[in-house]
Amino acid sequence: MNKLLVLVWVITAVLAKTSLAGEPSPDRQSALRNILNHDCGACHGLTLKGGLGPALLPEALAGKPDDFLVATILNGRPGTAMPPWQPFMNRDEAAWLVGILRKPEH
């Protein structure tokens, strides 16, 4: 019986975390878009067509797994000008940004 309670608790905790994950609040979405437009745009070009950093357009990101892109956002790219953004956003927020970048018009 004790193992069953532990299992139920673990499943409940996982489901609770999953339901909290997902889209950021509208205010946070606005802040993340601001980071994308201004901070990312400073290196990747204001239209995200490339600059110091590569283009961040959907066609440029095609074939790159989401996990790779999220890790790049969060951890940066050692040996390049790409800084880690983990101090400023969490994994779910970075994944949301990847989803935005994959849309033809963002």
Biopython code that builds the backbone (N, CA, C, O; Angstrom):
import numpy as np
from Bio.PDB.StructureBuilder import StructureBuilder

atoms = [
    (1, "MET", "N", (0.823, -1.195, 0.000)),
    (1, "MET", "CA", (0.000, 0.000, 0.000)),
    (1, "MET", "C", (0.867, 1.259, 0.000)),
    (1, "MET", "O", (0.547, 2.226, -0.691)),
    (2, "ASN", "N", (1.944, 1.260, 0.754)),
    (2, "ASN", "CA", (2.816, 2.420, 0.843)),
    (2, "ASN", "C", (3.437, 2.742, -0.519)),
    (2, "ASN", "O", (3.558, 3.914, -0.876)),
    (3, "LYS", "N", (3.834, 1.712, -1.290)),
    (3, "LYS", "CA", (4.403, 1.928, -2.625)),
    (3, "LYS", "C", (3.359, 2.524, -3.568)),
    (3, "LYS", "O", (3.682, 3.345, -4.426)),
    (4, "LEU", "N", (2.125, 2.109, -3.402)),
    (4, "LEU", "CA", (1.059, 2.642, -4.233)),
    (4, "LEU", "C", (0.860, 4.139, -3.964)),
    (4, "LEU", "O", (0.670, 4.915, -4.901)),
    (5, "LEU", "N", (0.901, 4.539, -2.716)),
    (5, "LEU", "CA", (0.755, 5.951, -2.373)),
    (5, "LEU", "C", (1.901, 6.784, -2.949)),
    (5, "LEU", "O", (1.694, 7.893, -3.440)),
    (6, "VAL", "N", (3.092, 6.240, -2.879)),
    (6, "VAL", "CA", (4.248, 6.942, -3.449)),
    (6, "VAL", "C", (4.076, 7.095, -4.957)),
    (6, "VAL", "O", (4.339, 8.164, -5.508)),
    (7, "LEU", "N", (3.638, 6.039, -5.621)),
    (7, "LEU", "CA", (3.420, 6.078, -7.058)),
    (7, "LEU", "C", (2.359, 7.124, -7.417)),
    (7, "LEU", "O", (2.542, 7.896, -8.359)),
    (8, "VAL", "N", (1.265, 7.148, -6.676)),
    (8, "VAL", "CA", (0.206, 8.133, -6.921)),
    (8, "VAL", "C", (0.755, 9.544, -6.720)),
    (8, "VAL", "O", (0.449, 10.445, -7.500)),
    (9, "TRP", "N", (1.559, 9.738, -5.686)),
    (9, "TRP", "CA", (2.127, 11.051, -5.422)),
    (9, "TRP", "C", (3.041, 11.488, -6.572)),
    (9, "TRP", "O", (2.982, 12.637, -7.009)),
    (10, "VAL", "N", (3.880, 10.576, -7.057)),
    (10, "VAL", "CA", (4.797, 10.891, -8.155)),
    (10, "VAL", "C", (4.008, 11.243, -9.416)),
    (10, "VAL", "O", (4.321, 12.229, -10.084)),
    (11, "ILE", "N", (3.007, 10.463, -9.742)),
    (11, "ILE", "CA", (2.197, 10.727, -10.935)),
    (11, "ILE", "C", (1.498, 12.078, -10.805)),
    (11, "ILE", "O", (1.449, 12.847, -11.765)),
    (12, "THR", "N", (0.963, 12.368, -9.634)),
    (12, "THR", "CA", (0.289, 13.644, -9.400)),
    (12, "THR", "C", (1.260, 14.808, -9.561)),
    (12, "THR", "O", (0.917, 15.826, -10.161)),
    (13, "ALA", "N", (2.462, 14.661, -9.031)),
    (13, "ALA", "CA", (3.464, 15.721, -9.139)),
    (13, "ALA", "C", (3.854, 15.955, -10.594)),
    (13, "ALA", "O", (3.991, 17.101, -11.022)),
    (14, "VAL", "N", (4.031, 14.887, -11.352)),
    (14, "VAL", "CA", (4.402, 15.014, -12.762)),
    (14, "VAL", "C", (3.278, 15.688, -13.543)),
    (14, "VAL", "O", (3.531, 16.578, -14.354)),
    (15, "LEU", "N", (2.050, 15.270, -13.303)),
    (15, "LEU", "CA", (0.919, 15.873, -14.008)),
    (15, "LEU", "C", (0.749, 17.339, -13.634)),
    (15, "LEU", "O", (0.425, 18.163, -14.490)),
    (16, "ALA", "N", (0.961, 17.667, -12.383)),
    (16, "ALA", "CA", (0.842, 19.064, -11.952)),
    (16, "ALA", "C", (1.888, 19.918, -12.641)),
    (16, "ALA", "O", (1.585, 21.021, -13.096)),
    (17, "LYS", "N", (3.114, 19.424, -12.725)),
    (17, "LYS", "CA", (4.171, 20.177, -13.385)),
    (17, "LYS", "C", (3.866, 20.319, -14.867)),
    (17, "LYS", "O", (4.071, 21.388, -15.443)),
    (18, "THR", "N", (3.380, 19.259, -15.486)),
    (18, "THR", "CA", (3.049, 19.302, -16.901)),
    (18, "THR", "C", (1.956, 20.317, -17.172)),
    (18, "THR", "O", (2.024, 21.038, -18.168)),
    (19, "SER", "N", (0.956, 20.392, -16.319)),
    (19, "SER", "CA", (-0.137, 21.322, -16.560)),
    (19, "SER", "C", (0.307, 22.761, -16.357)),
    (19, "SER", "O", (-0.296, 23.674, -16.921)),
    (20, "LEU", "N", (1.356, 22.987, -15.559)),
    (20, "LEU", "CA", (1.856, 24.336, -15.348)),
    (20, "LEU", "C", (2.776, 24.769, -16.477)),
    (20, "LEU", "O", (2.938, 25.964, -16.725)),
    (21, "ALA", "N", (3.376, 23.808, -17.160)),
    (21, "ALA", "CA", (4.280, 24.123, -18.253)),
    (21, "ALA", "C", (3.461, 24.545, -19.462)),
    (21, "ALA", "O", (2.245, 24.357, -19.493)),
    (22, "GLY", "N", (4.114, 25.102, -20.434)),
    (22, "GLY", "CA", (3.426, 25.492, -21.650)),
    (22, "GLY", "C", (3.657, 26.944, -21.961)),
    (22, "GLY", "O", (4.750, 27.472, -21.759)),
    (23, "GLU", "N", (2.629, 27.584, -22.449)),
    (23, "GLU", "CA", (2.769, 28.970, -22.858)),
    (23, "GLU", "C", (2.980, 29.904, -21.675)),
    (23, "GLU", "O", (2.307, 29.794, -20.650)),
    (24, "PRO", "N", (3.911, 30.810, -21.830)),
    (24, "PRO", "CA", (4.094, 31.832, -20.797)),
    (24, "PRO", "C", (2.875, 32.762, -20.750)),
    (24, "PRO", "O", (2.079, 32.803, -21.688)),
    (25, "SER", "N", (2.742, 33.485, -19.676)),
    (25, "SER", "CA", (1.653, 34.456, -19.544)),
    (25, "SER", "C", (1.785, 35.514, -20.646)),
    (25, "SER", "O", (2.868, 35.686, -21.206)),
    (26, "PRO", "N", (0.714, 36.211, -20.956)),
    (26, "PRO", "CA", (0.809, 37.256, -21.986)),
    (26, "PRO", "C", (1.889, 38.304, -21.687)),
    (26, "PRO", "O", (2.579, 38.755, -22.602)),
    (27, "ASP", "N", (2.038, 38.692, -20.423)),
    (27, "ASP", "CA", (3.096, 39.659, -20.079)),
    (27, "ASP", "C", (4.475, 39.086, -20.345)),
    (27, "ASP", "O", (5.356, 39.776, -20.858)),
    (28, "ARG", "N", (4.658, 37.809, -19.991)),
    (28, "ARG", "CA", (5.970, 37.180, -20.206)),
    (28, "ARG", "C", (6.225, 36.981, -21.698)),
    (28, "ARG", "O", (7.358, 37.124, -22.157)),
    (29, "GLN", "N", (5.177, 36.651, -22.460)),
    (29, "GLN", "CA", (5.330, 36.531, -23.911)),
    (29, "GLN", "C", (5.822, 37.843, -24.499)),
    (29, "GLN", "O", (6.698, 37.855, -25.364)),
    (30, "SER", "N", (5.257, 38.946, -24.028)),
    (30, "SER", "CA", (5.685, 40.266, -24.495)),
    (30, "SER", "C", (7.157, 40.510, -24.165)),
    (30, "SER", "O", (7.910, 41.016, -24.998)),
    (31, "ALA", "N", (7.562, 40.148, -22.951)),
    (31, "ALA", "CA", (8.963, 40.318, -22.547)),
    (31, "ALA", "C", (9.884, 39.438, -23.391)),
    (31, "ALA", "O", (10.964, 39.873, -23.790)),
    (32, "LEU", "N", (9.464, 38.207, -23.663)),
    (32, "LEU", "CA", (10.284, 37.293, -24.471)),
    (32, "LEU", "C", (10.384, 37.786, -25.913)),
    (32, "LEU", "O", (11.443, 37.684, -26.533)),
    (33, "ARG", "N", (9.296, 38.315, -26.442)),
    (33, "ARG", "CA", (9.342, 38.875, -27.802)),
    (33, "ARG", "C", (10.280, 40.090, -27.847)),
    (33, "ARG", "O", (10.971, 40.315, -28.840)),
    (34, "ASN", "N", (10.292, 40.863, -26.765)),
    (34, "ASN", "CA", (11.198, 42.006, -26.683)),
    (34, "ASN", "C", (12.655, 41.533, -26.698)),
    (34, "ASN", "O", (13.494, 42.117, -27.384)),
    (35, "ILE", "N", (12.949, 40.478, -25.943)),
    (35, "ILE", "CA", (14.295, 39.892, -25.957)),
    (35, "ILE", "C", (14.641, 39.432, -27.374)),
    (35, "ILE", "O", (15.733, 39.700, -27.874)),
    (36, "LEU", "N", (13.699, 38.737, -28.011)),
    (36, "LEU", "CA", (13.926, 38.228, -29.365)),
    (36, "LEU", "C", (14.200, 39.375, -30.336)),
    (36, "LEU", "O", (15.160, 39.324, -31.105)),
    (37, "ASN", "N", (13.366, 40.399, -30.301)),
    (37, "ASN", "CA", (13.498, 41.501, -31.259)),
    (37, "ASN", "C", (14.732, 42.350, -31.019)),
    (37, "ASN", "O", (15.388, 42.767, -31.973)),
    (38, "HIS", "N", (15.054, 42.610, -29.775)),
    (38, "HIS", "CA", (16.137, 43.548, -29.491)),
    (38, "HIS", "C", (17.463, 42.859, -29.171)),
    (38, "HIS", "O", (18.488, 43.172, -29.776)),
    (39, "ASP", "N", (17.443, 41.928, -28.226)),
    (39, "ASP", "CA", (18.698, 41.292, -27.821)),
    (39, "ASP", "C", (19.176, 40.292, -28.875)),
    (39, "ASP", "O", (20.329, 40.340, -29.304)),
    (40, "CYS", "N", (18.291, 39.391, -29.288)),
    (40, "CYS", "CA", (18.685, 38.426, -30.324)),
    (40, "CYS", "C", (18.942, 39.161, -31.634)),
    (40, "CYS", "O", (19.893, 38.859, -32.355)),
    (41, "GLY", "N", (18.074, 40.135, -31.929)),
    (41, "GLY", "CA", (18.202, 40.908, -33.162)),
    (41, "GLY", "C", (19.494, 41.690, -33.263)),
    (41, "GLY", "O", (19.957, 41.986, -34.364)),
    (42, "ALA", "N", (20.085, 42.030, -32.121)),
    (42, "ALA", "CA", (21.347, 42.770, -32.140)),
    (42, "ALA", "C", (22.451, 41.971, -32.828)),
    (42, "ALA", "O", (23.318, 42.556, -33.478)),
    (43, "CYS", "N", (22.433, 40.676, -32.700)),
    (43, "CYS", "CA", (23.462, 39.832, -33.339)),
    (43, "CYS", "C", (22.946, 39.094, -34.572)),
    (43, "CYS", "O", (23.682, 38.902, -35.541)),
    (44, "HIS", "N", (21.687, 38.683, -34.532)),
    (44, "HIS", "CA", (21.127, 37.883, -35.625)),
    (44, "HIS", "C", (20.436, 38.753, -36.674)),
    (44, "HIS", "O", (19.814, 38.241, -37.605)),
    (45, "GLY", "N", (20.550, 40.064, -36.517)),
    (45, "GLY", "CA", (19.908, 40.998, -37.442)),
    (45, "GLY", "C", (18.511, 41.347, -36.955)),
    (45, "GLY", "O", (17.782, 40.492, -36.452)),
    (46, "LEU", "N", (18.150, 42.605, -37.111)),
    (46, "LEU", "CA", (16.848, 43.048, -36.617)),
    (46, "LEU", "C", (15.688, 42.349, -37.311)),
    (46, "LEU", "O", (14.586, 42.283, -36.765)),
    (47, "THR", "N", (15.926, 41.831, -38.502)),
    (47, "THR", "CA", (14.898, 41.051, -39.197)),
    (47, "THR", "C", (15.177, 39.551, -39.051)),
    (47, "THR", "O", (14.505, 38.722, -39.665)),
    (48, "LEU", "N", (16.174, 39.217, -38.232)),
    (48, "LEU", "CA", (16.588, 37.835, -37.943)),
    (48, "LEU", "C", (17.073, 37.092, -39.187)),
    (48, "LEU", "O", (17.051, 35.862, -39.235)),
    (49, "LYS", "N", (17.516, 37.861, -40.202)),
    (49, "LYS", "CA", (18.038, 37.259, -41.429)),
    (49, "LYS", "C", (19.532, 36.989, -41.346)),
    (49, "LYS", "O", (20.141, 36.550, -42.322)),
    (50, "GLY", "N", (20.123, 37.249, -40.191)),
    (50, "GLY", "CA", (21.541, 36.997, -39.994)),
    (50, "GLY", "C", (22.319, 38.278, -39.836)),
    (50, "GLY", "O", (21.897, 39.342, -40.288)),
    (51, "GLY", "N", (23.439, 38.165, -39.202)),
    (51, "GLY", "CA", (24.337, 39.286, -38.947)),
    (51, "GLY", "C", (25.607, 38.685, -38.391)),
    (51, "GLY", "O", (26.242, 37.855, -39.041)),
    (52, "LEU", "N", (25.982, 39.098, -37.191)),
    (52, "LEU", "CA", (27.097, 38.447, -36.502)),
    (52, "LEU", "C", (26.758, 36.968, -36.280)),
    (52, "LEU", "O", (27.610, 36.094, -36.437)),
    (53, "GLY", "N", (25.497, 36.705, -35.911)),
    (53, "GLY", "CA", (24.998, 35.339, -35.749)),
    (53, "GLY", "C", (24.220, 34.910, -36.977)),
    (53, "GLY", "O", (23.860, 35.748, -37.803)),
    (54, "PRO", "N", (23.955, 33.619, -37.111)),
    (54, "PRO", "CA", (23.230, 33.120, -38.281)),
    (54, "PRO", "C", (21.767, 33.560, -38.282)),
    (54, "PRO", "O", (21.246, 34.037, -37.274)),
    (55, "ALA", "N", (21.125, 33.390, -39.419)),
    (55, "ALA", "CA", (19.704, 33.695, -39.555)),
    (55, "ALA", "C", (18.885, 32.814, -38.616)),
    (55, "ALA", "O", (19.238, 31.666, -38.346)),
    (56, "LEU", "N", (17.786, 33.379, -38.127)),
    (56, "LEU", "CA", (16.879, 32.636, -37.254)),
    (56, "LEU", "C", (15.502, 32.479, -37.896)),
    (56, "LEU", "O", (14.490, 32.384, -37.202)),
    (57, "LEU", "N", (15.478, 32.453, -39.206)),
    (57, "LEU", "CA", (14.232, 32.275, -39.940)),
    (57, "LEU", "C", (13.861, 30.796, -39.983)),
    (57, "LEU", "O", (14.732, 29.937, -39.845)),
    (58, "PRO", "N", (12.569, 30.490, -40.173)),
    (58, "PRO", "CA", (12.142, 29.076, -40.172)),
    (58, "PRO", "C", (12.959, 28.189, -41.109)),
    (58, "PRO", "O", (13.313, 27.067, -40.746)),
    (59, "GLU", "N", (13.259, 28.682, -42.308)),
    (59, "GLU", "CA", (14.014, 27.849, -43.255)),
    (59, "GLU", "C", (15.446, 27.606, -42.777)),
    (59, "GLU", "O", (16.024, 26.559, -43.069)),
    (60, "ALA", "N", (16.017, 28.554, -42.052)),
    (60, "ALA", "CA", (17.374, 28.372, -41.520)),
    (60, "ALA", "C", (17.389, 27.392, -40.348)),
    (60, "ALA", "O", (18.403, 26.745, -40.084)),
    (61, "LEU", "N", (16.264, 27.290, -39.651)),
    (61, "LEU", "CA", (16.173, 26.400, -38.492)),
    (61, "LEU", "C", (15.668, 25.009, -38.861)),
    (61, "LEU", "O", (15.730, 24.091, -38.044)),
    (62, "ALA", "N", (15.173, 24.849, -40.075)),
    (62, "ALA", "CA", (14.658, 23.549, -40.514)),
    (62, "ALA", "C", (15.746, 22.495, -40.383)),
    (62, "ALA", "O", (16.898, 22.727, -40.750)),
    (63, "GLY", "N", (15.378, 21.352, -39.865)),
    (63, "GLY", "CA", (16.329, 20.260, -39.702)),
    (63, "GLY", "C", (17.095, 20.304, -38.397)),
    (63, "GLY", "O", (17.804, 19.355, -38.062)),
    (64, "LYS", "N", (16.963, 21.386, -37.662)),
    (64, "LYS", "CA", (17.618, 21.475, -36.347)),
    (64, "LYS", "C", (16.593, 21.086, -35.296)),
    (64, "LYS", "O", (15.528, 21.700, -35.228)),
    (65, "PRO", "N", (16.883, 20.081, -34.474)),
    (65, "PRO", "CA", (15.917, 19.631, -33.460)),
    (65, "PRO", "C", (15.626, 20.725, -32.431)),
    (65, "PRO", "O", (16.500, 21.518, -32.081)),
    (66, "ASP", "N", (14.387, 20.748, -31.958)),
    (66, "ASP", "CA", (13.993, 21.724, -30.936)),
    (66, "ASP", "C", (14.905, 21.663, -29.719)),
    (66, "ASP", "O", (15.300, 22.700, -29.186)),
    (67, "ASP", "N", (15.243, 20.455, -29.274)),
    (67, "ASP", "CA", (16.100, 20.325, -28.088)),
    (67, "ASP", "C", (17.462, 20.988, -28.300)),
    (67, "ASP", "O", (18.005, 21.597, -27.378)),
    (68, "PHE", "N", (18.005, 20.873, -29.491)),
    (68, "PHE", "CA", (19.277, 21.523, -29.813)),
    (68, "PHE", "C", (19.142, 23.043, -29.736)),
    (68, "PHE", "O", (20.002, 23.724, -29.178)),
    (69, "LEU", "N", (18.049, 23.569, -30.304)),
    (69, "LEU", "CA", (17.839, 25.012, -30.301)),
    (69, "LEU", "C", (17.594, 25.544, -28.890)),
    (69, "LEU", "O", (18.110, 26.601, -28.524)),
    (70, "VAL", "N", (16.808, 24.811, -28.097)),
    (70, "VAL", "CA", (16.557, 25.216, -26.714)),
    (70, "VAL", "C", (17.869, 25.221, -25.934)),
    (70, "VAL", "O", (18.151, 26.166, -25.197)),
    (71, "ALA", "N", (18.665, 24.178, -26.093)),
    (71, "ALA", "CA", (19.957, 24.103, -25.394)),
    (71, "ALA", "C", (20.877, 25.243, -25.831)),
    (71, "ALA", "O", (21.608, 25.795, -25.008)),
    (72, "THR", "N", (20.848, 25.594, -27.100)),
    (72, "THR", "CA", (21.669, 26.703, -27.591)),
    (72, "THR", "C", (21.234, 28.018, -26.957)),
    (72, "THR", "O", (22.073, 28.820, -26.547)),
    (73, "ILE", "N", (19.933, 28.237, -26.877)),
    (73, "ILE", "CA", (19.433, 29.458, -26.244)),
    (73, "ILE", "C", (19.849, 29.493, -24.781)),
    (73, "ILE", "O", (20.372, 30.501, -24.306)),
    (74, "LEU", "N", (19.624, 28.417, -24.078)),
    (74, "LEU", "CA", (19.877, 28.403, -22.634)),
    (74, "LEU", "C", (21.359, 28.408, -22.285)),
    (74, "LEU", "O", (21.762, 29.078, -21.334)),
    (75, "ASN", "N", (22.178, 27.676, -23.036)),
    (75, "ASN", "CA", (23.586, 27.493, -22.685)),
    (75, "ASN", "C", (24.552, 28.301, -23.536)),
    (75, "ASN", "O", (25.747, 28.338, -23.244)),
    (76, "GLY", "N", (24.060, 28.942, -24.574)),
    (76, "GLY", "CA", (24.938, 29.668, -25.471)),
    (76, "GLY", "C", (25.758, 28.713, -26.327)),
    (76, "GLY", "O", (25.510, 27.507, -26.332)),
    (77, "ARG", "N", (26.726, 29.249, -27.043)),
    (77, "ARG", "CA", (27.625, 28.448, -27.875)),
    (77, "ARG", "C", (29.049, 28.824, -27.502)),
    (77, "ARG", "O", (29.553, 29.857, -27.942)),
    (78, "PRO", "N", (29.699, 27.997, -26.697)),
    (78, "PRO", "CA", (31.088, 28.305, -26.307)),
    (78, "PRO", "C", (31.970, 28.546, -27.536)),
    (78, "PRO", "O", (31.853, 27.863, -28.553)),
    (79, "GLY", "N", (32.847, 29.528, -27.409)),
    (79, "GLY", "CA", (33.752, 29.852, -28.504)),
    (79, "GLY", "C", (33.134, 30.778, -29.542)),
    (79, "GLY", "O", (33.774, 31.116, -30.537)),
    (80, "THR", "N", (31.877, 31.192, -29.309)),
    (80, "THR", "CA", (31.210, 32.126, -30.211)),
    (80, "THR", "C", (30.690, 33.304, -29.400)),
    (80, "THR", "O", (30.855, 33.351, -28.181)),
    (81, "ALA", "N", (30.067, 34.241, -30.078)),
    (81, "ALA", "CA", (29.479, 35.393, -29.397)),
    (81, "ALA", "C", (28.113, 35.069, -28.772)),
    (81, "ALA", "O", (27.521, 35.922, -28.111)),
    (82, "MET", "N", (27.610, 33.843, -28.975)),
    (82, "MET", "CA", (26.288, 33.470, -28.455)),
    (82, "MET", "C", (26.360, 33.241, -26.951)),
    (82, "MET", "O", (26.979, 32.281, -26.494)),
    (83, "PRO", "N", (25.714, 34.139, -26.168)),
    (83, "PRO", "CA", (25.757, 33.994, -24.708)),
    (83, "PRO", "C", (24.672, 33.038, -24.213)),
    (83, "PRO", "O", (23.724, 32.745, -24.940)),
    (84, "PRO", "N", (24.809, 32.561, -22.995)),
    (84, "PRO", "CA", (23.736, 31.761, -22.400)),
    (84, "PRO", "C", (22.609, 32.679, -21.915)),
    (84, "PRO", "O", (22.861, 33.703, -21.280)),
    (85, "TRP", "N", (21.385, 32.304, -22.218)),
    (85, "TRP", "CA", (20.220, 33.084, -21.798)),
    (85, "TRP", "C", (19.505, 32.463, -20.611)),
    (85, "TRP", "O", (18.464, 32.959, -20.181)),
    (86, "GLN", "N", (20.059, 31.380, -20.079)),
    (86, "GLN", "CA", (19.440, 30.695, -18.943)),
    (86, "GLN", "C", (19.212, 31.607, -17.733)),
    (86, "GLN", "O", (18.236, 31.403, -17.010)),
    (87, "PRO", "N", (20.062, 32.596, -17.485)),
    (87, "PRO", "CA", (19.759, 33.486, -16.353)),
    (87, "PRO", "C", (18.484, 34.308, -16.553)),
    (87, "PRO", "O", (17.938, 34.851, -15.592)),
    (88, "PHE", "N", (18.011, 34.399, -17.798)),
    (88, "PHE", "CA", (16.890, 35.269, -18.109)),
    (88, "PHE", "C", (15.615, 34.543, -18.504)),
    (88, "PHE", "O", (14.561, 35.166, -18.627)),
    (89, "MET", "N", (15.700, 33.234, -18.706)),
    (89, "MET", "CA", (14.508, 32.462, -19.078)),
    (89, "MET", "C", (14.706, 31.000, -18.719)),
    (89, "MET", "O", (15.830, 30.523, -18.565)),
    (90, "ASN", "N", (13.588, 30.300, -18.588)),
    (90, "ASN", "CA", (13.653, 28.880, -18.275)),
    (90, "ASN", "C", (13.472, 28.052, -19.551)),
    (90, "ASN", "O", (13.291, 28.594, -20.641)),
    (91, "ARG", "N", (13.524, 26.748, -19.392)),
    (91, "ARG", "CA", (13.450, 25.830, -20.529)),
    (91, "ARG", "C", (12.129, 25.980, -21.299)),
    (91, "ARG", "O", (12.121, 26.004, -22.530)),
    (92, "ASP", "N", (11.021, 26.080, -20.568)),
    (92, "ASP", "CA", (9.719, 26.221, -21.234)),
    (92, "ASP", "C", (9.653, 27.505, -22.049)),
    (92, "ASP", "O", (9.092, 27.521, -23.144)),
    (93, "GLU", "N", (10.218, 28.570, -21.521)),
    (93, "GLU", "CA", (10.213, 29.842, -22.245)),
    (93, "GLU", "C", (11.104, 29.777, -23.481)),
    (93, "GLU", "O", (10.750, 30.317, -24.530)),
    (94, "ALA", "N", (12.249, 29.126, -23.368)),
    (94, "ALA", "CA", (13.123, 28.953, -24.531)),
    (94, "ALA", "C", (12.428, 28.097, -25.590)),
    (94, "ALA", "O", (12.537, 28.379, -26.783)),
    (95, "ALA", "N", (11.723, 27.065, -25.166)),
    (95, "ALA", "CA", (10.978, 26.216, -26.106)),
    (95, "ALA", "C", (9.870, 27.024, -26.782)),
    (95, "ALA", "O", (9.613, 26.851, -27.973)),
    (96, "TRP", "N", (9.220, 27.899, -26.030)),
    (96, "TRP", "CA", (8.185, 28.760, -26.610)),
    (96, "TRP", "C", (8.807, 29.657, -27.683)),
    (96, "TRP", "O", (8.223, 29.839, -28.751)),
    (97, "LEU", "N", (9.989, 30.217, -27.404)),
    (97, "LEU", "CA", (10.672, 31.052, -28.395)),
    (97, "LEU", "C", (11.014, 30.257, -29.656)),
    (97, "LEU", "O", (10.879, 30.768, -30.767)),
    (98, "VAL", "N", (11.450, 29.021, -29.487)),
    (98, "VAL", "CA", (11.751, 28.177, -30.651)),
    (98, "VAL", "C", (10.483, 28.012, -31.489)),
    (98, "VAL", "O", (10.528, 28.091, -32.717)),
    (99, "GLY", "N", (9.351, 27.781, -30.817)),
    (99, "GLY", "CA", (8.079, 27.666, -31.537)),
    (99, "GLY", "C", (7.750, 28.933, -32.307)),
    (99, "GLY", "O", (7.260, 28.867, -33.434)),
    (100, "ILE", "N", (8.015, 30.081, -31.708)),
    (100, "ILE", "CA", (7.786, 31.368, -32.379)),
    (100, "ILE", "C", (8.702, 31.493, -33.596)),
    (100, "ILE", "O", (8.263, 31.903, -34.670)),
    (101, "LEU", "N", (9.964, 31.141, -33.425)),
    (101, "LEU", "CA", (10.923, 31.245, -34.526)),
    (101, "LEU", "C", (10.577, 30.324, -35.689)),
    (101, "LEU", "O", (10.910, 30.627, -36.834)),
    (102, "ARG", "N", (9.922, 29.216, -35.415)),
    (102, "ARG", "CA", (9.565, 28.269, -36.474)),
    (102, "ARG", "C", (8.349, 28.736, -37.278)),
    (102, "ARG", "O", (8.087, 28.206, -38.357)),
    (103, "LYS", "N", (7.607, 29.715, -36.769)),
    (103, "LYS", "CA", (6.436, 30.223, -37.498)),
    (103, "LYS", "C", (6.907, 31.141, -38.625)),
    (103, "LYS", "O", (7.841, 31.922, -38.443)),
    (104, "PRO", "N", (6.261, 31.046, -39.787)),
    (104, "PRO", "CA", (6.688, 31.874, -40.925)),
    (104, "PRO", "C", (6.667, 33.369, -40.622)),
    (104, "PRO", "O", (7.572, 34.092, -41.039)),
    (105, "GLU", "N", (5.682, 33.830, -39.925)),
    (105, "GLU", "CA", (5.608, 35.261, -39.596)),
    (105, "GLU", "C", (5.524, 35.402, -38.096)),
    (105, "GLU", "O", (4.487, 35.118, -37.497)),
    (106, "HIS", "N", (6.609, 35.840, -37.484)),
    (106, "HIS", "CA", (6.610, 36.008, -36.047)),
    (106, "HIS", "C", (6.890, 37.442, -35.742)),
    (106, "HIS", "O", (6.941, 37.826, -34.574)),
]
sb = StructureBuilder()
sb.init_structure("model")
sb.init_model(0)
sb.init_chain("A")
sb.init_seg("    ")
for serial, (resi, resn, name, xyz) in enumerate(atoms, 1):
    if name == "N":
        sb.init_residue(resn, " ", resi, " ")
    sb.init_atom(name, np.array(xyz, "f"), 0.0, 1.0, " ", f" {name:<3s}", serial, name[0])
structure = sb.get_structure()
